[in-house]
């Protein structure tokens, strides 16, 4: 019996060597799965990010172009707004300079200006979480940041409400949104007018330790019944400055976006 002991010992050693990497692989696979409550964690963090962003002033530059089939610009709308705070008026928006508009085929609508503020720099906060369904789509990296990928879509398109539909990249480290790509929905098509919206991507950067929107870009074809129209959009959020780190602030109503009084063709 003794002479078989080395063979038994060797077999035990081999089993141990096989089990160690197997256990490591199982642990790595488990860590590669997102937390089951990831959407709730992201919504909680996004609520904090929104509250944090409300403590900042910044400049918003909005540019919308219509292009010919050859890609030449045929018209452009531009405006700059300052998101400011004053003790008398609270949080407010003011035009930094008067808008310029040379668009020929497209007229911007209230929905377009609303989407710039609320959809394109989408904040997936706790108060809207219940409105969306979420599917996890694996992992990715954005500028070297390891991310979970979540596809979100509205459960129902409620009358009078605007929604985001698309993909969110969520930092594995911070559990905050790093990038968003998608559409503002619903599109509006009636017998008298069509109001369509381009696919966009919003990019964030870490500012004071949290991911805040810094740029939105879009380059898309809008398929009207009268024909396709290529458009290009860019929104920049710059000069973030915190104005009330230790203050108790009552925010006023946001200034309404300028209405054009007309819809897209």
One Martini backbone bead per residue (centre of mass of N, CA, C, O) as a GRO file, in nm:
protein
  265
    1UNK     BB    1   0.055   0.064  -0.018
    2UNK     BB    2   0.288   0.275   0.000
    3UNK     BB    3   0.375   0.288  -0.308
    4UNK     BB    4   0.094   0.464  -0.378
    5UNK     BB    5   0.115   0.738  -0.231
    6UNK     BB    6   0.248   0.926  -0.446
    7UNK     BB    7   0.011   0.903  -0.644
    8UNK     BB    8  -0.205   1.018  -0.457
    9UNK     BB    9  -0.063   1.287  -0.404
   10UNK     BB   10  -0.054   1.379  -0.701
   11UNK     BB   11  -0.359   1.376  -0.744
   12UNK     BB   12  -0.422   1.588  -0.528
   13UNK     BB   13  -0.252   1.816  -0.650
   14UNK     BB   14  -0.398   1.836  -0.922
   15UNK     BB   15  -0.677   1.900  -0.806
   16UNK     BB   16  -0.587   2.165  -0.674
   17UNK     BB   17  -0.482   2.310  -0.933
   18UNK     BB   18  -0.763   2.303  -1.075
   19UNK     BB   19  -0.947   2.443  -0.854
   20UNK     BB   20  -0.824   2.725  -0.835
   21UNK     BB   21  -0.887   2.842  -1.125
   22UNK     BB   22  -1.189   2.772  -1.110
   23UNK     BB   23  -1.258   2.957  -0.873
   24UNK     BB   24  -1.153   3.215  -1.007
   25UNK     BB   25  -1.343   3.206  -1.252
   26UNK     BB   26  -1.606   3.214  -1.089
   27UNK     BB   27  -1.545   3.486  -0.950
   28UNK     BB   28  -1.511   3.653  -1.210
   29UNK     BB   29  -1.796   3.598  -1.322
   30UNK     BB   30  -1.948   3.723  -1.084
   31UNK     BB   31  -1.810   4.013  -1.111
   32UNK     BB   32  -1.926   4.055  -1.416
   33UNK     BB   33  -2.185   4.095  -1.279
   34UNK     BB   34  -2.433   4.283  -1.213
   35UNK     BB   35  -2.613   4.418  -0.999
   36UNK     BB   36  -2.946   4.374  -0.939
   37UNK     BB   37  -2.961   4.696  -0.829
   38UNK     BB   38  -2.835   4.897  -1.036
   39UNK     BB   39  -3.064   5.091  -1.119
   40UNK     BB   40  -3.107   5.200  -0.832
   41UNK     BB   41  -2.822   5.307  -0.789
   42UNK     BB   42  -2.816   5.499  -1.026
   43UNK     BB   43  -3.064   5.669  -0.946
   44UNK     BB   44  -2.947   5.765  -0.678
   45UNK     BB   45  -2.693   5.901  -0.801
   46UNK     BB   46  -2.847   6.086  -1.002
   47UNK     BB   47  -2.990   6.251  -0.788
   48UNK     BB   48  -2.728   6.368  -0.679
   49UNK     BB   49  -2.627   6.495  -0.943
   50UNK     BB   50  -2.862   6.690  -0.977
   51UNK     BB   51  -2.822   6.838  -0.709
   52UNK     BB   52  -2.534   6.924  -0.776
   53UNK     BB   53  -2.592   7.079  -1.045
   54UNK     BB   54  -2.779   7.292  -0.890
   55UNK     BB   55  -2.489   7.420  -0.768
   56UNK     BB   56  -2.448   7.530  -1.066
   57UNK     BB   57  -2.291   7.711  -1.303
   58UNK     BB   58  -2.344   7.765  -1.666
   59UNK     BB   59  -2.278   7.715  -2.012
   60UNK     BB   60  -2.501   7.710  -2.304
   61UNK     BB   61  -2.444   7.566  -2.623
   62UNK     BB   62  -2.647   7.600  -2.924
   63UNK     BB   63  -2.648   7.389  -3.227
   64UNK     BB   64  -2.829   7.398  -3.549
   65UNK     BB   65  -2.825   7.200  -3.852
   66UNK     BB   66  -2.872   7.216  -4.199
   67UNK     BB   67  -2.840   6.984  -4.477
   68UNK     BB   68  -2.735   6.877  -4.758
   69UNK     BB   69  -2.685   6.597  -4.946
   70UNK     BB   70  -2.362   6.699  -4.950
   71UNK     BB   71  -2.314   6.848  -4.653
   72UNK     BB   72  -2.417   7.133  -4.670
   73UNK     BB   73  -2.482   7.423  -4.533
   74UNK     BB   74  -2.820   7.594  -4.512
   75UNK     BB   75  -2.849   7.619  -4.188
   76UNK     BB   76  -2.870   7.808  -3.863
   77UNK     BB   77  -2.877   7.763  -3.506
   78UNK     BB   78  -2.803   8.001  -3.230
   79UNK     BB   79  -2.710   7.974  -2.872
   80UNK     BB   80  -2.673   8.140  -2.542
   81UNK     BB   81  -2.660   8.027  -2.198
   82UNK     BB   82  -2.712   8.120  -1.857
   83UNK     BB   83  -2.670   7.956  -1.559
   84UNK     BB   84  -2.802   8.109  -1.271
   85UNK     BB   85  -2.760   8.304  -0.956
   86UNK     BB   86  -2.988   8.469  -0.724
   87UNK     BB   87  -3.131   8.586  -0.438
   88UNK     BB   88  -3.398   8.686  -0.586
   89UNK     BB   89  -3.442   8.445  -0.830
   90UNK     BB   90  -3.245   8.232  -0.829
   91UNK     BB   91  -3.274   8.000  -1.052
   92UNK     BB   92  -3.156   8.067  -1.395
   93UNK     BB   93  -3.211   8.187  -1.733
   94UNK     BB   94  -2.988   8.348  -1.971
   95UNK     BB   95  -2.909   8.532  -2.231
   96UNK     BB   96  -2.599   8.600  -2.369
   97UNK     BB   97  -2.732   8.600  -2.662
   98UNK     BB   98  -2.882   8.638  -2.938
   99UNK     BB   99  -3.033   8.462  -3.154
  100UNK     BB  100  -2.958   8.274  -3.453
  101UNK     BB  101  -3.147   8.242  -3.779
  102UNK     BB  102  -3.118   8.028  -4.101
  103UNK     BB  103  -3.340   7.843  -4.134
  104UNK     BB  104  -3.543   7.682  -4.398
  105UNK     BB  105  -3.689   7.383  -4.326
  106UNK     BB  106  -3.659   7.428  -4.013
  107UNK     BB  107  -3.849   7.430  -3.702
  108UNK     BB  108  -3.826   7.492  -3.388
  109UNK     BB  109  -3.941   7.354  -3.083
  110UNK     BB  110  -4.033   7.299  -2.769
  111UNK     BB  111  -3.923   7.007  -2.771
  112UNK     BB  112  -3.631   7.074  -2.847
  113UNK     BB  113  -3.566   7.249  -2.593
  114UNK     BB  114  -3.640   7.038  -2.386
  115UNK     BB  115  -3.435   6.816  -2.477
  116UNK     BB  116  -3.177   6.971  -2.413
  117UNK     BB  117  -3.238   6.976  -2.093
  118UNK     BB  118  -3.381   6.665  -2.032
  119UNK     BB  119  -3.271   6.437  -2.246
  120UNK     BB  120  -2.973   6.478  -2.355
  121UNK     BB  121  -2.906   6.516  -2.028
  122UNK     BB  122  -2.974   6.250  -1.894
  123UNK     BB  123  -3.139   6.180  -1.578
  124UNK     BB  124  -3.160   5.874  -1.385
  125UNK     BB  125  -3.385   5.910  -1.167
  126UNK     BB  126  -3.598   5.809  -0.919
  127UNK     BB  127  -3.861   5.957  -1.047
  128UNK     BB  128  -3.816   5.775  -1.340
  129UNK     BB  129  -3.765   5.470  -1.312
  130UNK     BB  130  -4.068   5.356  -1.338
  131UNK     BB  131  -4.085   5.442  -1.660
  132UNK     BB  132  -3.869   5.208  -1.701
  133UNK     BB  133  -3.694   4.974  -1.892
  134UNK     BB  134  -3.433   4.720  -1.824
  135UNK     BB  135  -3.129   4.618  -2.000
  136UNK     BB  136  -2.858   4.416  -2.006
  137UNK     BB  137  -2.538   4.450  -2.230
  138UNK     BB  138  -2.283   4.444  -2.059
  139UNK     BB  139  -1.958   4.554  -2.159
  140UNK     BB  140  -1.735   4.849  -2.139
  141UNK     BB  141  -1.541   5.128  -2.279
  142UNK     BB  142  -1.484   5.476  -2.174
  143UNK     BB  143  -1.201   5.615  -2.185
  144UNK     BB  144  -1.111   5.355  -1.988
  145UNK     BB  145  -1.393   5.312  -1.861
  146UNK     BB  146  -1.553   5.086  -1.685
  147UNK     BB  147  -1.869   4.939  -1.804
  148UNK     BB  148  -2.197   4.931  -1.797
  149UNK     BB  149  -2.475   4.816  -2.001
  150UNK     BB  150  -2.784   4.998  -2.071
  151UNK     BB  151  -3.114   4.944  -2.172
  152UNK     BB  152  -3.363   5.196  -2.238
  153UNK     BB  153  -3.729   5.220  -2.197
  154UNK     BB  154  -4.039   5.300  -2.218
  155UNK     BB  155  -4.327   5.163  -2.102
  156UNK     BB  156  -4.482   5.438  -2.168
  157UNK     BB  157  -4.647   5.677  -2.376
  158UNK     BB  158  -4.716   5.968  -2.241
  159UNK     BB  159  -4.906   6.224  -2.251
  160UNK     BB  160  -4.690   6.509  -2.270
  161UNK     BB  161  -4.430   6.328  -2.271
  162UNK     BB  162  -4.080   6.284  -2.239
  163UNK     BB  163  -3.824   6.055  -2.370
  164UNK     BB  164  -3.586   5.800  -2.332
  165UNK     BB  165  -3.403   5.604  -2.594
  166UNK     BB  166  -3.142   5.363  -2.506
  167UNK     BB  167  -2.799   5.399  -2.401
  168UNK     BB  168  -2.607   5.318  -2.104
  169UNK     BB  169  -2.307   5.418  -1.942
  170UNK     BB  170  -2.170   5.263  -1.646
  171UNK     BB  171  -1.981   5.301  -1.391
  172UNK     BB  172  -1.831   5.068  -1.190
  173UNK     BB  173  -1.722   5.259  -0.969
  174UNK     BB  174  -1.970   5.493  -0.945
  175UNK     BB  175  -2.256   5.445  -1.067
  176UNK     BB  176  -2.246   5.636  -1.326
  177UNK     BB  177  -2.298   5.823  -1.594
  178UNK     BB  178  -2.094   5.858  -1.898
  179UNK     BB  179  -2.302   5.767  -2.133
  180UNK     BB  180  -2.537   5.862  -2.405
  181UNK     BB  181  -2.757   5.684  -2.645
  182UNK     BB  182  -3.024   5.827  -2.859
  183UNK     BB  183  -3.368   5.917  -2.812
  184UNK     BB  184  -3.635   6.122  -2.846
  185UNK     BB  185  -3.961   6.056  -2.710
  186UNK     BB  186  -4.190   6.106  -2.926
  187UNK     BB  187  -4.285   6.120  -3.225
  188UNK     BB  188  -4.455   6.366  -3.444
  189UNK     BB  189  -4.757   6.265  -3.621
  190UNK     BB  190  -4.968   6.436  -3.840
  191UNK     BB  191  -5.179   6.584  -4.073
  192UNK     BB  192  -5.009   6.878  -4.033
  193UNK     BB  193  -4.744   6.752  -3.880
  194UNK     BB  194  -4.380   6.716  -3.818
  195UNK     BB  195  -4.181   6.582  -3.529
  196UNK     BB  196  -3.841   6.532  -3.530
  197UNK     BB  197  -3.552   6.333  -3.393
  198UNK     BB  198  -3.232   6.294  -3.323
  199UNK     BB  199  -2.967   6.117  -3.283
  200UNK     BB  200  -2.764   6.086  -2.978
  201UNK     BB  201  -2.472   6.205  -2.784
  202UNK     BB  202  -2.366   6.197  -2.440
  203UNK     BB  203  -2.103   6.353  -2.264
  204UNK     BB  204  -1.892   6.292  -1.986
  205UNK     BB  205  -1.740   6.434  -1.686
  206UNK     BB  206  -1.532   6.481  -1.433
  207UNK     BB  207  -1.671   6.682  -1.159
  208UNK     BB  208  -1.595   6.676  -0.851
  209UNK     BB  209  -1.628   6.340  -0.877
  210UNK     BB  210  -1.849   6.376  -1.113
  211UNK     BB  211  -2.083   6.307  -1.373
  212UNK     BB  212  -2.105   6.553  -1.626
  213UNK     BB  213  -2.232   6.724  -1.872
  214UNK     BB  214  -2.055   6.853  -2.186
  215UNK     BB  215  -2.176   6.686  -2.449
  216UNK     BB  216  -2.376   6.711  -2.754
  217UNK     BB  217  -2.439   6.490  -3.038
  218UNK     BB  218  -2.553   6.517  -3.392
  219UNK     BB  219  -2.603   6.295  -3.697
  220UNK     BB  220  -2.895   6.305  -3.901
  221UNK     BB  221  -3.184   6.157  -4.050
  222UNK     BB  222  -3.493   6.299  -4.137
  223UNK     BB  223  -3.805   6.122  -4.214
  224UNK     BB  224  -3.999   6.269  -4.409
  225UNK     BB  225  -4.261   6.263  -4.626
  226UNK     BB  226  -4.103   6.486  -4.816
  227UNK     BB  227  -3.824   6.390  -4.696
  228UNK     BB  228  -3.495   6.402  -4.637
  229UNK     BB  229  -3.311   6.539  -4.340
  230UNK     BB  230  -3.016   6.670  -4.257
  231UNK     BB  231  -2.864   6.687  -3.926
  232UNK     BB  232  -2.698   6.904  -3.680
  233UNK     BB  233  -2.578   6.874  -3.337
  234UNK     BB  234  -2.478   7.104  -3.058
  235UNK     BB  235  -2.390   7.074  -2.706
  236UNK     BB  236  -2.256   7.289  -2.451
  237UNK     BB  237  -2.102   7.248  -2.123
  238UNK     BB  238  -1.970   7.526  -1.944
  239UNK     BB  239  -1.832   7.663  -1.670
  240UNK     BB  240  -1.831   7.517  -1.406
  241UNK     BB  241  -1.981   7.660  -1.098
  242UNK     BB  242  -1.980   7.679  -0.767
  243UNK     BB  243  -2.221   7.872  -0.550
  244UNK     BB  244  -2.338   7.668  -0.281
  245UNK     BB  245  -2.201   7.457  -0.077
  246UNK     BB  246  -2.328   7.599   0.222
  247UNK     BB  247  -2.612   7.662   0.112
  248UNK     BB  248  -2.948   7.771   0.126
  249UNK     BB  249  -3.152   7.698  -0.162
  250UNK     BB  250  -3.399   7.862  -0.360
  251UNK     BB  251  -3.551   7.771  -0.642
  252UNK     BB  252  -3.650   7.874  -0.935
  253UNK     BB  253  -3.784   7.904  -1.220
  254UNK     BB  254  -3.740   7.816  -1.529
  255UNK     BB  255  -3.674   7.934  -1.818
  256UNK     BB  256  -3.820   7.951  -2.104
  257UNK     BB  257  -3.819   7.854  -2.407
  258UNK     BB  258  -3.812   7.956  -2.716
  259UNK     BB  259  -4.073   8.004  -2.923
  260UNK     BB  260  -4.162   7.960  -3.267
  261UNK     BB  261  -4.475   7.881  -3.357
  262UNK     BB  262  -4.356   7.616  -3.501
  263UNK     BB  263  -4.297   7.349  -3.714
  264UNK     BB  264  -4.191   7.107  -3.874
  265UNK     BB  265  -4.226   6.970  -4.195
   0.00000   0.00000   0.00000
